[in-house]
Structure formats: structure tokens, C-alpha cells
Amino acid sequence: MKTHGKIMLLYLVFLFVTISVAGWCAEVAFRSVFCRKLVIPGFLYGPYCPIYGFGVVAVTLFCNHKKKWVSFLEIFVLASLLEYVVSFTFERVFHVLLWDYSMIPFSIGTRVSPLFSLIWGFFGVIALTEVEPRMRQLYQNHRNVADIGAVAGLSVIAADAVIKVAGF
């Protein structure tokens, strides 16, 4: 695949939208089982959590090493930074606490948990080595449909964000 320009941008949008939806589904399942009741995560109205999409796109762009342990360390740091910045921003701008790690030992306030950073590192390596190559192949095999879906999905997420932010 061309690694720059329009094709790469549309692929990254496809990856962002797909992983945002998949991350939302995984979080609904995990938190609902953990809490023993249905939990609908996220800040936006729709079934997507953009932090997962941003995370996997960032991992794809910046953490592609042949040595998995190096990728793991980079993803650990990247995920910790992403969680801290997103949490800080949402608390300051929207007065919303999206997650709370304060009850987990060694956490940095409510924002970052070393335990979850380890989990994100582990899943990030899986995303980098297993999921992203399959997503790339899916995209290449169905590029026209994937491009339309990516642009439509991004439009829905963007509209949702505008509507949500306008309500604050």
C-alpha cells in the first residue's frame, strides 16, 4: 500500500473508525461483565470510543518495530500519555471523568494506571502484529467500500462530537 497521500489517509480513517467501534463493543462487554450490569461507555452518543481509534492509529504510525518488546514499551508509554492527556482535557474542558483508576494501586490519580498501561501495551502489540495487518488486507481487498464506510463513519463520529460539545 502506498504509505503516503490519499490512500494512507483513507486507510487510517478506516482503521480509526473500525477500531473506535470495536473498542466500544469490547469495553461494553468487559465493563458490563465486571459490573454485572449493562455499562455504556464513552462521551459521545453513538457506539464508538475514539480513544481506541486514535490509539491504534498512533501505534500503527509510531510503534512498528520488529522487536515486540520495544513495541510493547513504546505502546505502554504512548497509551499512558494518551490516557493522561485525554483524561486531563475532558476533566478541565467538559468537567467529565471518563474513567477512574484511583482505586488501583500506583495509579496517577484517576488518570493513568500502570496495570492498565501494561494491558494496553499487551493489546497494542496484538493490534500491531495481528489486527492491523488483517485490517490492512481487508482494506486493500475492499478499498472502494472501505473508503465510503470510513468517510461515512468519520462523518457520523464528527457530527456526534459537534452535537455533544454544543450541548456543553
C-alpha positions as CSV (number, residue, x, y, z in Angstrom):
1,M,0.0,0.0,0.0
2,K,1.1,3.5,-0.8
3,T,2.4,4.8,2.6
4,H,1.6,8.5,2.0
5,G,-1.1,10.7,0.5
6,K,-4.8,9.9,0.0
7,I,-4.6,6.1,0.2
8,M,-2.8,6.1,3.5
9,L,-5.1,8.8,4.9
10,L,-8.2,6.9,4.0
11,Y,-6.8,3.7,5.4
12,L,-6.0,5.4,8.7
13,V,-9.6,6.8,8.7
14,F,-10.9,3.3,8.1
15,L,-8.7,1.9,10.9
16,F,-9.8,4.7,13.2
17,V,-13.5,4.2,12.6
18,T,-13.3,0.4,12.8
19,I,-11.3,0.3,16.0
20,S,-13.4,3.0,17.6
21,V,-16.4,0.8,17.1
22,A,-14.7,-2.4,18.1
23,G,-13.2,-0.8,21.2
24,W,-16.6,0.4,22.2
25,C,-18.0,-3.1,21.8
26,A,-15.1,-4.6,23.8
27,E,-15.5,-2.1,26.6
28,V,-19.3,-2.6,26.8
29,A,-18.6,-6.4,27.2
30,F,-15.8,-6.0,29.7
31,R,-17.4,-3.4,31.9
32,S,-20.8,-5.0,31.8
33,V,-19.4,-8.4,32.9
34,F,-17.2,-6.7,35.5
35,C,-20.1,-4.5,36.9
36,R,-22.8,-7.2,36.4
37,K,-25.0,-4.7,34.6
38,L,-25.1,-3.1,31.2
39,V,-22.5,-0.3,31.0
40,I,-22.4,2.0,28.0
41,P,-19.0,3.7,27.9
42,G,-17.8,6.9,26.3
43,F,-18.5,10.6,26.0
44,L,-20.3,10.5,22.6
45,Y,-23.8,9.3,21.9
46,G,-23.0,6.6,19.4
47,P,-21.4,3.2,19.6
48,Y,-17.8,4.2,19.4
49,C,-14.9,5.3,21.6
50,P,-12.5,7.4,19.5
51,I,-9.7,7.0,22.1
52,Y,-9.3,3.4,20.8
53,G,-9.2,4.5,17.2
54,F,-6.6,7.2,18.0
55,G,-4.6,4.8,20.0
56,V,-4.4,2.2,17.3
57,V,-3.7,4.8,14.6
58,A,-0.9,6.2,16.7
59,V,0.5,2.7,17.4
60,T,0.4,2.0,13.6
61,L,2.2,5.2,12.8
62,F,4.8,5.3,15.6
63,C,5.4,1.8,17.1
64,N,6.2,-0.5,14.2
65,H,9.4,-2.3,15.4
66,K,10.4,-5.9,14.6
67,K,11.2,-6.5,18.3
68,K,7.9,-6.9,20.1
69,W,9.3,-5.9,23.5
70,V,10.4,-2.5,22.0
71,S,6.9,-2.0,20.6
72,F,5.4,-3.0,24.0
73,L,7.4,-0.4,25.8
74,E,6.5,2.3,23.2
75,I,2.9,1.4,23.4
76,F,3.0,1.4,27.2
77,V,4.3,5.0,27.2
78,L,2.0,6.1,24.3
79,A,-1.1,4.7,26.0
80,S,-0.2,6.3,29.3
81,L,0.3,9.6,27.6
82,L,-2.9,9.3,25.6
83,E,-4.9,8.4,28.7
84,Y,-3.4,11.2,30.7
85,V,-3.9,13.9,28.1
86,V,-7.5,12.8,27.2
87,S,-8.5,12.5,30.9
88,F,-6.9,15.8,31.8
89,T,-8.6,17.6,28.8
90,F,-12.0,16.1,29.5
91,E,-11.9,16.9,33.1
92,R,-10.8,20.5,32.5
93,V,-12.8,21.4,29.5
94,F,-16.0,19.4,30.0
95,H,-15.9,18.6,33.7
96,V,-16.3,14.9,32.9
97,L,-14.5,12.0,34.5
98,L,-14.3,9.3,31.7
99,W,-12.6,6.7,33.9
100,D,-11.3,6.5,37.4
101,Y,-8.2,4.5,38.2
102,S,-7.8,5.9,41.7
103,M,-8.7,2.6,43.4
104,I,-5.9,0.7,41.5
105,P,-2.5,0.7,43.3
106,F,0.2,3.0,41.9
107,S,-2.2,4.9,39.7
108,I,-1.5,8.6,38.8
109,G,-4.7,10.0,40.4
110,T,-7.7,8.9,38.3
111,R,-6.0,9.3,35.0
112,V,-3.3,6.6,34.5
113,S,-2.9,3.1,35.9
114,P,0.3,1.1,35.4
115,L,-1.8,-2.0,35.4
116,F,-3.9,-0.7,32.5
117,S,-0.9,0.6,30.7
118,L,0.5,-2.9,30.8
119,I,-2.8,-4.2,29.5
120,W,-2.8,-1.5,26.7
121,G,0.8,-2.5,25.9
122,F,-0.1,-6.1,25.6
123,F,-3.2,-5.5,23.5
124,G,-1.3,-2.8,21.5
125,V,1.3,-5.4,20.4
126,I,-1.6,-7.7,19.4
127,A,-3.2,-4.9,17.5
128,L,0.2,-4.1,15.8
129,T,1.2,-7.6,14.9
130,E,-2.2,-9.3,14.3
131,V,-5.1,-6.9,13.9
132,E,-3.6,-4.1,11.8
133,P,-2.1,-6.4,9.1
134,R,-5.6,-8.1,8.8
135,M,-7.3,-4.7,8.7
136,R,-4.8,-3.5,6.0
137,Q,-5.6,-6.6,3.9
138,L,-9.3,-6.2,4.4
139,Y,-8.9,-2.5,3.3
140,Q,-6.9,-3.4,0.2
141,N,-9.3,-6.1,-0.8
142,H,-12.4,-3.9,-0.5
143,R,-11.0,-0.4,-0.9
144,N,-13.9,1.3,-2.5
145,V,-16.4,0.1,0.1
146,A,-13.9,0.7,2.9
147,D,-13.3,4.2,1.8
148,I,-17.0,5.0,1.7
149,G,-17.5,3.4,5.1
150,A,-14.6,5.2,6.5
151,V,-15.7,8.6,5.4
152,A,-19.3,7.9,6.4
153,G,-18.2,6.6,9.8
154,L,-15.9,9.6,10.4
155,S,-18.7,12.0,9.4
156,V,-21.1,10.3,11.9
157,I,-18.4,10.5,14.7
158,A,-17.6,14.1,13.9
159,A,-21.3,15.1,13.8
160,D,-21.8,13.3,17.1
161,A,-18.9,15.2,18.6
162,V,-20.2,18.5,17.4
163,I,-23.7,17.8,18.8
164,K,-22.3,16.6,22.1
165,V,-19.8,19.6,22.5
166,A,-22.6,22.1,21.5
167,G,-24.6,20.8,24.5
168,F,-21.9,21.9,27.0
